[in-house]
Amino acid sequence: MKSLLKEIIHGVQYDSSARDPPPECHPGTRMRMLERMRTWFFHMDPQKAFLWIYGPAGVGKSAVVQTFAEALAAANRLGATLFFSRPNDRNDPKRVFITIAYQLAVRIPTYRTFVIEQIALDPELLEKGMREQFKIFIVAPFVHRRIGQGREALGILLDGLDECEGHGPQCDIIRLISNFVRDYPDVPLVWVISSRPEPNISLTFREPA
């Protein structure tokens, strides 16, 4: 876990002191959107376990994701949060899935055991590329080892994807998650991405499954 901790993007969790005070919805606002998100999350079709929240800068996307993260945490259904920030250097795509893996390891004991075993066997796992990291930290444990099967789904929230460094990695993250949700609907992970509707991101979300 210490090895993993050294490689994560620090300050991206919903309750990180680096983001204090975090953006939040004012009481009584965004109620319809938040209620739709709660309904989607708690009563969803597993084939639709991936939500994109989009809009221009300043419309409150981060506040919505923050409030939703707090709601999931209160229900013990939060897996991981990653709030990208280009000005604060919290935008390295090579560390996205390491960061998610660390947070999942904190919350899921069997997953933590798996990750510790894998890093002990091959410490260079943390130097792999993003696609390989996704296979190691997401596909291998949740599909092949079936970790979490039968448990309630956990939410993984990525806010501000457009602030992640590089258009290519932004699109790769979308494709990796989209293909994963399509191919493995039984895995108890639910994904949320928020971003501006930049052309590369919008086009990637519109790609045929």
C-alpha positions as CSV (number, residue, x, y, z in Angstrom):
1,M,0.0,0.0,0.0
2,K,2.9,2.4,0.7
3,S,4.3,1.7,-2.8
4,L,0.9,2.4,-4.3
5,L,0.4,5.6,-2.2
6,K,3.6,7.0,-3.6
7,E,2.3,6.8,-7.1
8,I,-1.2,8.2,-6.8
9,I,-2.4,11.7,-7.7
10,H,-2.8,13.3,-4.3
11,G,-5.6,15.7,-3.4
12,V,-8.2,14.3,-5.8
13,Q,-10.5,12.6,-3.3
14,Y,-13.9,14.2,-2.5
15,D,-12.8,14.8,1.1
16,S,-9.2,15.8,0.5
17,S,-8.0,18.8,2.5
18,A,-6.4,20.0,-0.8
19,R,-9.9,20.7,-2.1
20,D,-11.3,22.3,1.2
21,P,-13.8,23.8,0.9
22,P,-15.0,21.7,-2.0
23,P,-17.7,22.9,-4.5
24,E,-21.1,21.9,-3.3
25,C,-24.7,22.4,-4.5
26,H,-26.5,25.0,-2.5
27,P,-29.4,23.5,-0.5
28,G,-32.4,23.1,-2.7
29,T,-30.5,23.4,-6.0
30,R,-29.8,20.7,-8.6
31,M,-32.4,18.6,-6.8
32,R,-33.9,17.1,-10.0
33,M,-30.5,16.2,-11.4
34,L,-29.3,14.7,-8.1
35,E,-32.5,12.7,-7.7
36,R,-32.2,11.4,-11.3
37,M,-28.6,10.3,-10.5
38,R,-29.6,8.6,-7.3
39,T,-32.4,6.7,-9.1
40,W,-30.0,5.8,-11.9
41,F,-27.4,4.5,-9.5
42,F,-29.6,2.6,-7.0
43,H,-32.0,1.1,-9.6
44,M,-30.0,0.9,-12.8
45,D,-29.7,-1.5,-15.6
46,P,-26.2,-3.0,-15.3
47,Q,-25.7,-2.4,-19.1
48,K,-25.9,1.3,-18.3
49,A,-23.4,1.5,-15.5
50,F,-21.6,4.5,-17.1
51,L,-22.9,8.1,-16.9
52,W,-21.5,11.2,-18.6
53,I,-22.3,14.6,-17.0
54,Y,-21.4,17.4,-19.4
55,G,-21.7,21.2,-19.7
56,P,-19.7,24.3,-20.2
57,A,-17.4,25.8,-17.5
58,G,-19.2,27.2,-14.5
59,V,-22.5,25.4,-14.7
60,G,-21.8,23.4,-11.5
61,K,-20.7,20.0,-12.7
62,S,-18.1,19.6,-9.9
63,A,-20.6,20.6,-7.3
64,V,-23.0,18.0,-8.5
65,V,-20.3,15.3,-8.5
66,Q,-19.1,16.4,-5.1
67,T,-22.7,16.2,-3.6
68,F,-23.3,12.8,-5.3
69,A,-19.9,11.5,-3.9
70,E,-21.0,12.6,-0.4
71,A,-24.3,10.8,-0.8
72,L,-22.6,7.6,-2.0
73,A,-20.1,7.8,0.9
74,A,-23.0,8.2,3.4
75,A,-24.6,5.1,1.9
76,N,-21.3,3.2,2.0
77,R,-21.4,2.9,-1.8
78,L,-18.5,5.0,-2.8
79,G,-15.5,3.3,-4.5
80,A,-13.3,6.1,-5.6
81,T,-13.3,9.8,-6.6
82,L,-10.9,11.7,-8.8
83,F,-11.3,15.4,-9.2
84,F,-8.9,16.5,-11.9
85,S,-7.4,20.0,-11.7
86,R,-5.0,21.2,-14.3
87,P,-3.9,24.4,-12.4
88,N,-3.0,22.2,-9.4
89,D,-1.2,19.5,-11.4
90,R,-3.8,16.9,-10.5
91,N,-4.1,15.7,-14.1
92,D,-1.5,12.9,-14.8
93,P,-3.3,10.2,-16.9
94,K,-0.5,7.7,-16.1
95,R,-1.6,7.7,-12.5
96,V,-5.4,7.7,-12.9
97,F,-6.0,3.9,-12.4
98,I,-3.3,3.7,-9.7
99,T,-5.2,6.4,-7.8
100,I,-8.5,4.5,-8.3
101,A,-6.8,1.3,-7.2
102,Y,-5.5,2.8,-4.0
103,Q,-8.9,4.1,-3.0
104,L,-10.6,0.7,-3.8
105,A,-7.9,-1.1,-1.8
106,V,-8.7,1.1,1.2
107,R,-12.4,0.2,1.0
108,I,-12.4,-3.5,-0.1
109,P,-10.2,-5.9,2.0
110,T,-10.2,-8.7,-0.6
111,Y,-9.2,-6.2,-3.3
112,R,-6.4,-4.8,-1.1
113,T,-5.0,-8.3,-0.6
114,F,-5.0,-8.9,-4.4
115,V,-3.3,-5.6,-5.1
116,I,-0.6,-6.2,-2.5
117,E,0.1,-9.7,-3.9
118,Q,0.4,-8.4,-7.4
119,I,2.8,-5.6,-6.5
120,A,4.9,-7.9,-4.4
121,L,5.2,-10.3,-7.3
122,D,6.1,-7.5,-9.7
123,P,6.9,-4.0,-8.3
124,E,7.2,-2.7,-11.9
125,L,3.4,-3.0,-12.3
126,L,3.2,0.6,-11.2
127,E,5.3,1.6,-14.2
128,K,3.0,0.1,-16.8
129,G,1.0,2.1,-19.3
130,M,-2.6,3.2,-18.7
131,R,-4.2,0.3,-20.6
132,E,-2.1,-2.3,-18.8
133,Q,-2.9,-0.7,-15.5
134,F,-6.6,-1.0,-16.3
135,K,-6.2,-4.7,-17.0
136,I,-4.2,-5.2,-13.8
137,F,-6.2,-3.2,-11.3
138,I,-9.7,-3.4,-12.8
139,V,-10.2,-6.3,-15.2
140,A,-8.0,-8.9,-13.4
141,P,-9.5,-8.6,-9.9
142,F,-13.1,-7.8,-10.7
143,V,-13.5,-10.1,-13.8
144,H,-11.0,-13.0,-13.4
145,R,-10.9,-13.1,-9.6
146,R,-14.5,-12.0,-9.3
147,I,-13.8,-9.8,-6.3
148,G,-17.0,-8.1,-5.1
149,Q,-19.3,-10.5,-6.9
150,G,-22.7,-10.4,-5.1
151,R,-22.0,-7.2,-3.2
152,E,-23.7,-3.9,-3.9
153,A,-22.2,-1.8,-6.6
154,L,-19.7,1.0,-5.8
155,G,-19.4,4.3,-7.6
156,I,-16.2,5.5,-9.2
157,L,-16.5,9.2,-10.0
158,L,-14.1,11.2,-12.3
159,D,-14.7,14.9,-12.4
160,G,-13.3,17.3,-15.0
161,L,-11.9,14.8,-17.5
162,D,-11.2,17.6,-19.9
163,E,-8.5,18.8,-17.4
164,C,-6.7,15.5,-17.6
165,E,-3.5,16.0,-19.6
166,G,-3.8,15.1,-23.3
167,H,-6.7,14.5,-25.6
168,G,-5.5,11.0,-26.4
169,P,-5.5,9.8,-22.8
170,Q,-8.9,11.4,-22.2
171,C,-10.4,9.4,-25.0
172,D,-8.6,6.2,-23.9
173,I,-10.0,6.5,-20.4
174,I,-13.6,6.8,-21.9
175,R,-13.0,3.8,-24.2
176,L,-11.5,1.6,-21.5
177,I,-14.4,2.2,-19.1
178,S,-17.1,2.0,-21.8
179,N,-15.8,-1.3,-23.2
180,F,-15.5,-2.7,-19.7
181,V,-19.1,-1.8,-18.8
182,R,-20.3,-3.3,-22.1
183,D,-18.3,-6.5,-21.8
184,Y,-18.7,-7.2,-18.0
185,P,-22.1,-6.0,-16.9
186,D,-22.0,-8.2,-13.8
187,V,-19.0,-6.4,-12.2
188,P,-20.3,-4.2,-9.3
189,L,-18.7,-1.0,-10.4
190,V,-20.6,2.0,-11.6
191,W,-18.8,4.9,-13.4
192,V,-19.5,8.6,-13.6
193,I,-17.4,11.0,-15.7
194,S,-18.0,14.8,-15.8
195,S,-16.4,17.1,-18.3
196,R,-16.9,20.0,-20.7
197,P,-18.3,18.7,-24.0
198,E,-14.9,19.1,-25.8
199,P,-15.0,17.8,-29.4
200,N,-12.7,14.9,-28.7
201,I,-14.6,13.8,-25.6
202,S,-18.0,14.2,-27.3
203,L,-17.0,12.2,-30.3
204,T,-15.6,9.4,-28.2
205,F,-18.8,9.1,-26.3
206,R,-20.7,8.9,-29.5
207,E,-18.6,6.0,-30.9
208,P,-20.6,2.9,-31.6
209,A,-20.3,0.2,-28.8
